[in-house]
Amino acid sequence: MPVRGTHEFVKQLFSGETFVLGDRRSRVELEVEDIVECPAPGFGEEAEYLALSPIVFMVARPNRSMEYVGPDYPGYADCFIARCWENMKRFSVGLLMVIQDFHGVCFPNRKEKEFL
């Protein structure tokens, strides 16, 4: 989205909106009071992640059972990158669906996968 006009678009889209954040047991209702423009983050070529517990992935064994693998698994880096990519795609599509739900914004003649 171009920088020019983005602020007004976001402001009109979310100003005064109320939404619920949480699950069935713990939730909070929030209301947008103000839209604040922040400087763009400086992303580099590398990223550093800190996990509070080991990040593990399920990998299929030859007998079709599943195995949990950790950072010492030979294909761990590929699993990690693939999962990050999948999550990013899901988040992008999910965000578009939230925008559509908020104000009925629709993208005629486009399929979900065009945004991936």
N, C-alpha and C positions, 0 to 999 in steps of 0.2 A: 504494500500500500504506500503511495507517495506520502512524503512527510507533510507537504502542504495539504491542508484539508483533513488530515487524519484526526487532529485534535477536535475539530468541530464534529466530525462524524462520531467519534467515540463519546463525546459529551452529549450529543443528541440521543445516542443509542442507550446510554446507561444512566443519565441524570435522573435522580428521583426513583430509580428502580429499587425494589426490595427482592431479596433472594434468600434462600435457606442453604446453609452450608453444614454438612455433617451427615450422620446416618440416623437410623431409627432411634437409637438410644441417646446419642448426644448430638444435638444440633443447635444452631444459633441462627436467628434471623437478622440479616444485615440490610441496611439501607444506604445507598450511595448518596453521600452528601456533597462530595466535591471530586472533580477530576483534576489530577495534577500531572503535568507533563514532566517527565524525567529524562535526563540525558541518556542517549543510547549506550548500552554497556559495551565495553571494549573486549570483543572476543578475539582470541589469538588462534594459532594453529593447533595448540594443545590445550587439554583441559585436565584438571586434577579433581578426582572424586574422593570423598571420604565417606565410608560406610560404617555404621555403628556395629554391624555384624557382617559376616562374610556374605557376599552376593553369590548365590548358587543358581544353577540352571538345570532343568530337566532335559536329559538327552536319551533318545531311544537306543536300547541295546539291540543286538542282532535278533534276540528272541522276542522282541517287541515289548519287553518290560521297560520301565523307565528308571533312570539312574540320576541322582543328584550329583552334579560336578561343581568343583570349586576352582579357584585360581590356579591350582597346580595341574588341571586338566589340559592336555595339548591343544584342544580347540576352543579354550575358554575365551580368548580374545575375539574370535569370530562370533561366538555366542553373545558376548557382551555388546559388540557393535551392532549385530542384527537386532537384539532386543531394544537397544537405544533407538535405532531407526524405526522399529515398529511402534514404540511408544510415542515418538515424535509425530508419526503419521496419524496415530489415533488421537493425539491431543489436538492436532490441526483440524481434523475432521470434526471432532467433538466441539471445538470452539466455534466452528462455522454453524453447527447445529444449535448451539446455545444462542448465538446471535439470531438465528432464524426463529427460534422459539420466543425470544424476547420481543421482537417487533414484526414478526411475520416477513422478515426479509427473505426473499427467495432468489434462487439462481436458476431461472428457466433454462431448459435444454442442456443442463450440465449434470453429469453423474458424479457421485461422491468420489470416485477414484480419480477424477480430474484434479482434485485438490491435493492428492497425495504426492 
